[in-house]
Amino acid sequence: GRGQTVETVVPTAVRVEAGWDRTSPTAAAINRFRIRDVTLDADIANEAARIISARIVSSVADAHIGATARRAAADDVTILTSDPTDVALASGAANVRVIQL
């Protein structure tokens, strides 16, 4: 609704998988958007490792997405992905809407 803050983030493992180097001239267009990196720090790495250990998904990027969504569980989360099934599974019980690209 009105007055609601919206934040756009990208898990850094996703940027790596996509080949999105923020310093590359070819990234100039996407870099115009305010998209914050969510790093694979120790806490998120532990959550992502639990997702992989539980055999929910096998991709580090999908597990990083899931861990990021689970950390934002109190918020409404929308994820744009080409792999909606795995991303929905990795996100667990988080309040997530997955949209296929």
Rosetta silent file (secondary structure, phi, psi, omega in degrees, C-alpha in Angstrom):
SEQUENCE: GRGQTVETVVPTAVRVEAGWDRTSPTAAAINRFRIRDVTLDADIANEAARIISARIVSSVADAHIGATARRAAADDVTILTSDPTDVALASGAANVRVIQL
SCORE:     score description
SCORE:     0.000 S_00000001
   1 L     0.000 -175.181  179.586    0.000    0.000    0.000 S_00000001
   2 L   -65.010  144.565  178.130    0.880    3.667    0.121 S_00000001
   3 L    79.810   -1.083 -179.064    3.763    4.612    2.334 S_00000001
   4 L   -80.817  136.052  177.967    5.144    1.092    2.202 S_00000001
   5 L   -85.722  133.850  177.399    8.904    0.787    1.785 S_00000001
   6 L  -119.232  130.197  177.892   10.085   -1.508   -0.975 S_00000001
   7 L  -120.896  136.813  177.730   13.640   -2.756   -1.105 S_00000001
   8 E  -108.759  127.076 -178.699   15.170   -4.626   -4.014 S_00000001
   9 E  -130.614  160.743  173.257   17.973   -7.040   -3.208 S_00000001
  10 E  -136.911  125.354  172.877   20.041   -9.654   -4.984 S_00000001
  11 E   -63.751  135.407 -174.743   21.856  -12.497   -3.241 S_00000001
  12 H   -62.324  -29.832  176.777   25.507  -12.251   -4.308 S_00000001
  13 H   -63.410  -30.822  177.484   25.606  -15.938   -5.317 S_00000001
  14 H   -69.919  -42.167  177.221   22.900  -15.097   -7.861 S_00000001
  15 H   -59.294  -41.425  179.487   24.996  -12.239   -9.255 S_00000001
  16 H   -62.915  -48.816 -178.967   27.924  -14.642   -9.657 S_00000001
  17 H   -60.573  -35.618 -179.197   25.785  -17.261  -11.395 S_00000001
  18 H   -82.256   -9.586 -177.536   24.345  -14.588  -13.698 S_00000001
  19 L    73.249   25.990 -177.967   27.773  -13.115  -14.472 S_00000001
  20 L   -88.037   93.946  175.946   26.685   -9.713  -13.153 S_00000001
  21 L   -94.102  110.808 -176.136   29.929   -7.858  -12.450 S_00000001
  22 L   -60.521  -21.193 -178.571   28.900   -4.440  -11.185 S_00000001
  23 L   -87.154   -7.991 -178.399   32.196   -2.957  -12.428 S_00000001
  24 L   -77.628  138.394  175.460   31.651   -4.063  -16.025 S_00000001
  25 H   -57.928  -27.951  179.891   30.486   -1.463  -18.550 S_00000001
  26 H   -70.969  -12.329  179.164   27.894   -3.998  -19.732 S_00000001
  27 H   -94.930    5.452 -175.301   26.224   -3.761  -16.298 S_00000001
  28 H   -56.098  -42.441 -177.039   25.628   -0.006  -16.568 S_00000001
  29 H   -64.930  -50.099 -177.964   21.897   -0.352  -17.264 S_00000001
  30 H   -70.263  -29.313  179.227   21.074   -2.678  -14.360 S_00000001
  31 H   -67.132  -14.658  177.414   23.395   -0.754  -12.038 S_00000001
  32 L   -69.512  -23.977  178.034   21.069    2.262  -12.432 S_00000001
  33 L   -81.383  147.985  178.391   18.535    0.465  -10.250 S_00000001
  34 L   -85.690   87.065 -178.786   18.987    0.562   -6.498 S_00000001
  35 E  -116.214  115.656 -177.109   19.557   -3.130   -5.916 S_00000001
  36 E   -87.027  136.819  174.029   21.343   -3.986   -2.679 S_00000001
  37 E   -73.604  137.682  167.955   23.614   -7.004   -2.465 S_00000001
  38 E  -107.716  108.349 -174.892   22.820   -9.594    0.192 S_00000001
  39 L   -76.101  156.826  176.925   26.183  -11.150    0.875 S_00000001
  40 L   -86.142   69.370 -179.869   26.724  -14.781    1.687 S_00000001
  41 L   -77.183 -178.279 -174.701   27.908  -13.944    5.199 S_00000001
  42 H   -59.138  -46.710 -177.692   28.337  -16.517    7.960 S_00000001
  43 H   -65.367  -46.241 -179.898   24.708  -16.523    9.149 S_00000001
  44 H   -69.529  -35.294  176.748   23.164  -16.714    5.689 S_00000001
  45 H   -62.259  -40.254  177.747   25.774  -19.291    4.625 S_00000001
  46 H   -63.131  -43.685  178.579   24.758  -21.478    7.587 S_00000001
  47 H   -64.279  -43.801  178.699   21.084  -21.211    6.624 S_00000001
  48 H   -63.224  -38.389  177.840   21.900  -21.936    2.963 S_00000001
  49 H   -64.369  -38.291  177.017   23.995  -24.944    4.035 S_00000001
  50 H   -63.965  -38.401  178.449   21.041  -26.274    6.049 S_00000001
  51 H   -63.031  -44.032  179.443   18.837  -25.921    2.955 S_00000001
  52 H   -70.203  -41.764  179.774   21.348  -27.895    0.866 S_00000001
  53 H   -61.513  -33.273  178.129   21.953  -30.469    3.631 S_00000001
  54 L   -79.252    1.016  179.243   18.203  -31.099    3.803 S_00000001
  55 L    59.319   32.395  176.934   18.351  -31.766    0.038 S_00000001
  56 L   -73.344  -44.823  173.684   15.728  -29.120   -0.599 S_00000001
  57 L  -142.766  165.260  178.934   17.819  -27.727   -3.478 S_00000001
  58 L  -113.297  -13.697 -178.061   21.343  -28.410   -4.743 S_00000001
  59 L   -84.458  132.093  176.457   22.278  -25.014   -6.203 S_00000001
  60 H   -59.953  -41.237 -179.666   24.227  -22.586   -4.028 S_00000001
  61 H   -62.828  -45.035  179.044   22.400  -19.690   -5.697 S_00000001
  62 H   -64.434  -39.473  177.973   18.964  -21.208   -4.984 S_00000001
  63 H   -66.144  -36.490  177.708   19.969  -21.941   -1.387 S_00000001
  64 H   -66.833  -39.964  175.889   21.219  -18.348   -1.016 S_00000001
  65 H   -61.296  -47.455 -179.249   17.887  -17.072   -2.345 S_00000001
  66 H   -60.426  -45.034  179.516   16.031  -19.316    0.092 S_00000001
  67 H   -63.561  -38.977  178.312   18.160  -18.226    3.049 S_00000001
  68 H   -64.586  -44.060  178.886   17.677  -14.566    2.123 S_00000001
  69 H   -64.758  -41.271  179.459   13.895  -15.028    1.895 S_00000001
  70 H   -64.517  -34.226  177.880   13.795  -16.899    5.208 S_00000001
  71 H   -69.043  -24.709 -179.609   15.717  -14.046    6.870 S_00000001
  72 L  -101.646   24.838 -171.823   13.063  -11.621    5.582 S_00000001
  73 L   -56.576  -27.628 -179.184   10.202  -13.877    6.750 S_00000001
  74 L   -77.105  -15.892 -177.350    8.405  -11.023    8.541 S_00000001
  75 L   -98.708  162.880  169.011    8.265   -9.045    5.296 S_00000001
  76 L   -79.504  128.016 -176.028    6.358   -9.630    2.102 S_00000001
  77 E  -121.356  131.169  173.011    8.889  -11.103   -0.312 S_00000001
  78 E  -119.832  129.122 -178.716    8.560  -11.341   -4.076 S_00000001
  79 E  -118.212  127.857  174.729   11.161  -13.329   -5.973 S_00000001
  80 E   -98.623  124.713 -174.360   11.671  -13.105   -9.731 S_00000001
  81 E  -154.714  158.289  172.382   13.267  -16.303  -11.035 S_00000001
  82 L   -92.068   -4.478 -177.840   13.539  -18.695  -13.935 S_00000001
  83 L  -127.738   69.113 -173.065   13.319  -21.611  -11.463 S_00000001
  84 H   -64.000  -32.631 -177.483   10.135  -21.026   -9.431 S_00000001
  85 H   -65.785  -53.667 -179.154    9.787  -24.576   -8.086 S_00000001
  86 H   -64.487  -39.315 -179.202   13.229  -24.806   -6.458 S_00000001
  87 H   -66.010  -40.825  177.090   13.130  -21.221   -5.224 S_00000001
  88 H   -62.900  -42.301  177.984    9.726  -21.742   -3.586 S_00000001
  89 H   -63.371  -45.346 -178.287   11.011  -24.915   -1.908 S_00000001
  90 H   -64.949  -31.017 -177.693   14.207  -23.209   -0.719 S_00000001
  91 H   -74.459  -16.072  175.317   12.248  -20.271    0.686 S_00000001
  92 L    62.940 -136.586 -175.290   10.362  -22.585    3.018 S_00000001
  93 L   -85.681    6.714  179.935    7.592  -21.101    5.098 S_00000001
  94 L   -61.040  153.006  178.753    8.625  -17.527    4.386 S_00000001
  95 L   -76.090   83.424 -169.301    5.892  -15.159    3.185 S_00000001
  96 E  -124.080  139.123  169.927    7.024  -15.416   -0.415 S_00000001
  97 E  -116.010  124.413 -177.354    5.465  -14.893   -3.811 S_00000001
  98 E  -106.805  127.883 -179.943    7.498  -16.440   -6.629 S_00000001
  99 E  -118.412  126.296  179.512    7.135  -15.086  -10.159 S_00000001
 100 E   -79.205  134.517  174.766    8.602  -16.957  -13.111 S_00000001
 101 L   -93.727    0.000    0.000   10.609  -14.957  -15.622 S_00000001
